[in-house]
Amino acid sequence: MESAEPSAGTSAQAPAGHRAAPSAESAKHAALAFWLVSPGSGEIRESTLPAPADGEVLVRTLYSGVSRGTESLVFRGGVPESQYAEMRAPFQEGDFPGPVKYGYLNVGVVEEGPRDLVGRTVFSLYPHQTRFVVPASAVTPVPDGVPAERAILAGTVETAVNALWDAAPLVGDRIAVVGAGMIGCSVARLLARFPGVRVQLVDADPARAAVAEALGVDFALPADGIGGCDLVVHASATEAGLARSLELLAPEGTVLELSWYGDRRISLPLGEAFHSGRLVLRGSQVGRVSPARRSSRTYADRLALSLELLADPAFDALVTGECAFTELPSVLARITSGEMPGMCLRVRYE
């Protein structure tokens, strides 16, 4: 196991063969980060941080989260070359397919920076790293009623918020969410708060029924999903899931596609009821604020709203595992291979 902090060099006053303990100040400006070296292989690397300039903050990470779908795709080298620019994380270093430092679910404490932020717990779209320096505008304070352990879901809930701005569900709608992963479950929980809406979470894994219950929505296996839906939100990232989503629609209904397939090609039954039913298949992506709110909401507004929504303890059901930061290289390999199923993996920093 590697140390959570790199040690300082040997002091002239230290006895021969011994290392001096790092000063508090030098430790603040040393960091360890997770890097994908090449597809399927990751490691922890050391780096030295600059002192924060005016308008910047030094953050010590408490927790980060692994977004299983996207980060597994990155880890296996599945990002299409045509999407290298679109898939860049805000503070990514390196390039696809590797070496690259990637990730975007980070919660930490501000150790240096503007007075109103020092000591605050903040969320940022930063990769897996023990400490980092970013502009103060790149961090969002976590509301007092939201535990740091849950706040790592802010980026996921932000995707769900943007999706519902795109979908614009109406009171009384019949809705299915196909795919009970982090994104699908976040969408389902937000929809459960709409008045008069029937929400059914559909997934091939019967164990996800317990998650649906925690989120306050109905559950069904794909074959048992209730049809006649005004809206289906698809988030399973499978060809079968998308085909089933179309089958569950009522005439003139809409499938909102949230899945990211990377370099995989899929086929769809567009020769069946797609034309006669005047069905709609629409894409949604969090990289841009939904056109429905683009004139009145900024990225910062959307993220702040997502953190406020995380005051809801039902979202704890989305965190299904935890590991130490130093275990991340082996754990991400196990997640990508399918050996370690689940939803959000929380990474703990000492």
C-alpha positions as CSV (number, residue, x, y, z in Angstrom):
1,M,0.0,0.0,0.0
2,E,1.3,3.4,-0.9
3,S,1.2,6.2,1.6
4,A,-1.6,8.8,1.3
5,E,1.1,11.5,1.3
6,P,4.6,11.3,-0.3
7,S,7.5,11.7,2.3
8,A,9.9,14.6,2.2
9,G,13.6,14.3,1.3
10,T,16.2,13.4,3.9
11,S,17.0,16.3,6.3
12,A,20.6,17.3,7.0
13,Q,19.8,17.1,10.7
14,A,18.2,13.7,10.5
15,P,20.2,10.6,11.6
16,A,21.8,8.7,8.7
17,G,19.4,6.3,7.1
18,H,16.3,8.1,8.4
19,R,13.9,10.5,6.7
20,A,12.7,13.6,8.3
21,A,8.9,13.9,8.8
22,P,7.4,16.3,6.2
23,S,6.4,19.7,7.4
24,A,2.7,20.6,7.4
25,E,3.4,23.2,4.8
26,S,5.3,20.8,2.4
27,A,2.6,18.1,2.9
28,K,0.0,20.6,1.8
29,H,1.7,21.0,-1.6
30,A,2.3,17.4,-2.3
31,A,-0.3,15.1,-3.9
32,L,-1.0,11.6,-5.1
33,A,-3.2,11.1,-8.2
34,F,-4.7,8.1,-9.9
35,W,-3.6,7.8,-13.6
36,L,-4.8,5.4,-16.3
37,V,-1.4,4.5,-17.8
38,S,-2.7,2.5,-20.7
39,P,-6.1,0.7,-21.3
40,G,-6.6,-1.7,-18.5
41,S,-3.7,-0.5,-16.3
42,G,-3.7,2.2,-13.7
43,E,-1.3,3.5,-11.0
44,I,-0.9,6.1,-8.3
45,R,1.5,8.9,-9.2
46,E,3.1,11.7,-7.1
47,S,3.1,15.3,-8.0
48,T,3.9,18.7,-6.5
49,L,1.3,21.4,-6.3
50,P,1.8,25.1,-6.9
51,A,0.9,27.5,-4.1
52,P,-2.7,28.8,-4.8
53,A,-2.7,32.3,-6.4
54,D,-5.3,35.0,-5.8
55,G,-8.7,33.6,-6.7
56,E,-7.6,30.0,-6.3
57,V,-8.1,27.3,-3.6
58,L,-6.1,24.4,-2.3
59,V,-8.5,21.5,-1.6
60,R,-7.8,18.3,0.4
61,T,-10.0,15.5,-0.9
62,L,-12.2,13.7,1.5
63,Y,-14.1,11.4,-1.0
64,S,-14.3,10.9,-4.7
65,G,-16.7,8.8,-6.6
66,V,-16.3,6.4,-9.5
67,S,-18.9,6.9,-12.3
68,R,-18.9,3.3,-13.3
69,G,-20.2,3.6,-16.9
70,T,-18.0,6.4,-18.1
71,E,-14.9,5.5,-16.1
72,S,-15.1,1.8,-17.1
73,L,-15.3,2.9,-20.7
74,V,-12.2,5.2,-20.2
75,F,-10.3,2.5,-18.3
76,R,-10.8,-0.1,-21.1
77,G,-9.8,2.4,-23.8
78,G,-13.2,2.5,-25.3
79,V,-13.5,6.3,-26.0
80,P,-13.8,6.7,-29.8
81,E,-11.1,9.0,-31.3
82,S,-13.9,11.2,-32.7
83,Q,-15.0,11.9,-29.1
84,Y,-11.7,12.6,-27.5
85,A,-12.4,16.4,-27.2
86,E,-16.0,15.9,-26.1
87,M,-15.1,13.4,-23.5
88,R,-12.5,15.5,-21.7
89,A,-13.1,16.0,-18.0
90,P,-12.8,19.6,-16.8
91,F,-9.4,19.1,-15.1
92,Q,-8.2,16.1,-17.1
93,E,-4.5,15.7,-17.6
94,G,-3.1,13.7,-20.5
95,D,-5.0,12.3,-23.5
96,F,-7.1,9.3,-24.4
97,P,-6.4,6.4,-24.5
98,G,-3.6,7.1,-22.0
99,P,-1.8,8.1,-20.0
100,V,-4.6,10.2,-18.6
101,K,-5.9,11.5,-15.3
102,Y,-9.6,11.2,-15.4
103,G,-12.6,11.6,-13.1
104,Y,-15.2,14.2,-12.0
105,L,-16.8,13.4,-8.7
106,N,-14.8,15.0,-5.9
107,V,-15.6,16.3,-2.4
108,G,-13.0,17.9,-0.2
109,V,-12.2,20.7,2.2
110,V,-10.7,24.0,1.3
111,E,-7.4,24.4,3.1
112,E,-6.2,27.7,1.5
113,G,-8.0,30.3,-0.5
114,P,-10.6,33.1,-0.1
115,R,-11.6,33.6,3.5
116,D,-15.3,32.7,2.9
117,L,-14.2,29.3,1.5
118,V,-11.5,28.2,3.9
119,G,-12.7,25.3,6.0
120,R,-15.8,24.7,3.7
121,T,-16.6,21.3,2.3
122,V,-16.9,21.7,-1.5
123,F,-17.8,19.6,-4.6
124,S,-15.7,19.9,-7.8
125,L,-15.4,18.1,-11.1
126,Y,-11.8,17.0,-10.3
127,P,-10.2,13.6,-10.8
128,H,-9.1,11.2,-8.1
129,Q,-6.3,13.0,-6.3
130,T,-5.4,13.7,-2.6
131,R,-5.0,17.5,-3.0
132,F,-5.3,19.9,-5.8
133,V,-5.4,23.6,-6.7
134,V,-8.2,25.1,-8.9
135,P,-9.9,28.4,-9.4
136,A,-12.3,29.2,-6.6
137,S,-15.1,29.4,-9.2
138,A,-14.5,25.7,-9.9
139,V,-15.7,24.6,-6.4
140,T,-19.3,24.6,-5.1
141,P,-20.0,24.6,-1.3
142,V,-21.9,21.6,-0.1
143,P,-25.0,22.6,1.8
144,D,-25.0,22.0,5.5
145,G,-27.7,19.4,5.3
146,V,-25.8,17.2,2.8
147,P,-23.2,14.8,4.1
148,A,-19.8,14.8,2.3
149,E,-20.2,11.1,1.8
150,R,-23.4,11.6,-0.3
151,A,-22.2,14.8,-2.0
152,I,-20.0,12.8,-4.4
153,L,-23.3,12.1,-6.3
154,A,-23.7,15.7,-7.3
155,G,-22.4,15.1,-10.8
156,T,-24.7,12.2,-11.3
157,V,-27.8,14.1,-10.0
158,E,-26.7,17.0,-12.2
159,T,-27.0,14.7,-15.3
160,A,-30.5,13.7,-14.0
161,V,-31.6,17.3,-13.6
162,N,-30.4,18.2,-17.1
163,A,-32.3,15.1,-18.5
164,L,-35.5,16.1,-16.9
165,W,-35.1,19.7,-18.2
166,D,-34.8,18.0,-21.6
167,A,-37.7,15.6,-21.1
168,A,-40.1,18.1,-19.5
169,P,-42.4,15.4,-17.9
170,L,-46.0,16.5,-17.1
171,V,-48.2,15.9,-14.1
172,G,-49.8,12.5,-14.3
173,D,-47.4,11.1,-16.9
174,R,-46.7,7.4,-17.1
175,I,-42.9,7.0,-17.1
176,A,-40.5,4.1,-17.2
177,V,-36.8,4.4,-16.4
178,V,-34.9,1.5,-18.1
179,G,-31.5,0.9,-16.5
180,A,-31.1,1.0,-12.7
181,G,-27.6,2.3,-12.6
182,M,-26.5,5.6,-11.0
183,I,-28.1,7.8,-13.7
184,G,-31.3,5.9,-14.0
185,C,-31.8,5.7,-10.3
186,S,-31.2,9.4,-9.9
187,V,-33.7,10.2,-12.6
188,A,-36.3,7.8,-11.0
189,R,-35.9,9.4,-7.6
190,L,-36.4,12.9,-8.9
191,L,-39.4,11.7,-10.9
192,A,-40.9,10.2,-7.8
193,R,-41.4,13.7,-6.4
194,F,-43.6,14.8,-9.4
195,P,-47.3,14.8,-8.5
196,G,-49.4,12.1,-10.0
197,V,-46.6,10.5,-12.0
198,R,-46.3,6.7,-12.3
199,V,-42.7,5.8,-12.2
200,Q,-41.4,2.3,-12.9
201,L,-37.7,1.4,-12.7
202,V,-36.9,-1.4,-15.2
203,D,-33.7,-3.5,-14.9
204,A,-32.6,-7.0,-15.8
205,D,-31.1,-7.5,-12.3
206,P,-33.8,-8.5,-9.8
207,A,-31.6,-7.3,-6.9
208,R,-32.3,-3.7,-8.1
209,A,-35.8,-4.1,-6.7
210,A,-34.5,-3.2,-3.3
211,V,-32.9,-0.1,-4.6
212,A,-36.2,0.9,-6.3
213,E,-38.0,0.4,-3.0
214,A,-35.5,2.7,-1.3
215,L,-36.1,5.3,-4.0
216,G,-39.9,5.1,-3.6
217,V,-40.7,3.8,-7.1
218,D,-42.0,0.6,-8.6
219,F,-39.7,-2.1,-10.1
220,A,-40.0,-4.5,-13.0
221,L,-37.9,-6.9,-15.0
222,P,-37.8,-6.0,-18.7
223,A,-40.4,-8.5,-19.7
224,D,-42.8,-7.2,-17.0
225,G,-42.5,-3.5,-17.7
226,I,-45.8,-1.7,-18.1
227,G,-46.3,-0.3,-21.6
228,G,-48.3,2.7,-22.7
229,C,-45.6,5.2,-21.4
230,D,-45.7,8.8,-22.3
231,L,-41.9,9.0,-21.6
232,V,-39.2,6.4,-21.2
233,V,-35.8,7.4,-19.9
234,H,-33.2,4.9,-21.1
235,A,-29.9,4.5,-19.1
236,S,-28.9,0.9,-19.4
237,A,-26.3,1.4,-22.2
238,T,-27.5,-1.8,-23.8
239,E,-29.0,-2.5,-27.2
240,A,-31.7,-4.7,-25.6
241,G,-32.6,-1.9,-23.1
242,L,-33.0,0.7,-25.8
243,A,-35.2,-1.7,-27.9
244,R,-37.4,-2.4,-24.9
245,S,-37.7,1.3,-24.2
246,L,-39.2,1.8,-27.6
247,E,-41.6,-1.1,-27.0
248,L,-42.9,0.5,-23.7
249,L,-44.0,3.8,-25.4
250,A,-47.5,4.8,-26.1
251,P,-48.1,6.3,-29.6
252,E,-46.3,9.6,-30.0
253,G,-44.3,8.9,-26.8
254,T,-40.6,9.8,-26.4
255,V,-37.5,7.8,-25.4
256,L,-34.9,10.1,-23.8
257,E,-31.5,8.4,-24.4
258,L,-28.9,9.0,-21.6
259,S,-26.7,6.0,-22.3
260,W,-23.1,6.5,-23.6
261,Y,-22.1,3.6,-25.9
262,G,-18.5,4.8,-26.6
263,D,-17.1,2.8,-29.6
264,R,-19.9,0.2,-29.7
265,R,-22.5,0.1,-32.5
266,I,-26.1,-0.9,-31.8
267,S,-29.1,-1.8,-33.9
268,L,-32.7,-0.9,-33.3
269,P,-36.1,-2.2,-34.5
270,L,-37.1,0.9,-36.3
271,G,-39.2,-1.1,-38.8
272,E,-41.9,-2.1,-36.2
273,A,-44.0,0.6,-34.4
274,F,-41.5,3.4,-34.7
275,H,-43.1,5.1,-37.7
276,S,-46.7,4.1,-37.3
277,G,-46.6,5.1,-33.6
278,R,-44.8,8.4,-34.5
279,L,-42.3,7.6,-31.7
280,V,-39.5,9.9,-30.8
281,L,-35.9,9.0,-29.8
282,R,-34.0,11.9,-28.4
283,G,-30.5,12.2,-27.0
284,S,-29.6,14.1,-23.8
285,Q,-26.1,14.9,-22.5
286,V,-24.9,16.9,-19.5
287,G,-22.1,18.7,-21.3
288,R,-24.5,21.5,-22.2
289,V,-27.3,23.0,-20.2
290,S,-30.6,21.9,-21.6
291,P,-32.0,24.3,-24.3
292,A,-35.1,24.5,-22.1
293,R,-33.2,26.3,-19.4
294,R,-30.1,27.6,-21.2
295,S,-31.3,31.2,-21.2
296,S,-32.0,31.3,-17.5
297,R,-29.6,28.8,-15.8
298,T,-25.8,28.5,-15.8
299,Y,-23.7,25.4,-15.2
300,A,-23.1,26.7,-11.6
301,D,-26.9,27.1,-11.1
302,R,-27.5,23.5,-12.2
303,L,-24.8,22.1,-10.0
304,A,-25.9,24.1,-6.9
305,L,-29.5,22.8,-7.5
306,S,-28.2,19.2,-7.7
307,L,-26.4,19.6,-4.4
308,E,-29.5,20.9,-2.7
309,L,-31.5,17.9,-4.0
310,L,-28.9,15.6,-2.3
311,A,-30.4,16.6,1.1
312,D,-32.7,13.6,0.3
313,P,-31.3,10.6,2.2
314,A,-32.9,8.2,-0.3
315,F,-29.9,8.9,-2.6
316,D,-27.7,6.9,-0.2
317,A,-29.0,3.8,-1.9
318,L,-26.9,4.7,-4.9
319,V,-23.6,4.2,-3.0
320,T,-23.0,0.5,-3.0
321,G,-19.3,0.1,-2.2
322,E,-16.2,1.9,-0.9
323,C,-12.5,1.5,-1.2
324,A,-9.3,3.3,-0.1
325,F,-7.7,5.7,-2.6
326,T,-4.6,3.5,-2.8
327,E,-6.7,0.5,-3.9
328,L,-8.2,2.3,-6.9
329,P,-5.9,0.8,-9.6
330,S,-6.9,-2.7,-8.8
331,V,-10.5,-1.9,-7.9
332,L,-11.2,-0.1,-11.2
333,A,-9.8,-3.1,-13.1
334,R,-12.3,-5.3,-11.2
335,I,-15.2,-2.9,-11.9
336,T,-14.3,-2.8,-15.6
337,S,-14.1,-6.6,-15.9
338,G,-17.5,-7.0,-14.2
339,E,-16.0,-8.8,-11.2
340,M,-17.2,-6.0,-8.9
341,P,-20.8,-5.0,-9.7
342,G,-22.8,-2.3,-8.1
343,M,-23.5,1.4,-8.6
344,C,-21.4,4.3,-7.2
345,L,-18.1,3.3,-5.7
346,R,-17.0,5.8,-3.0
347,V,-13.3,6.3,-2.7
348,R,-12.1,7.2,0.8
349,Y,-9.0,9.4,1.4
350,E,-7.0,9.3,4.7
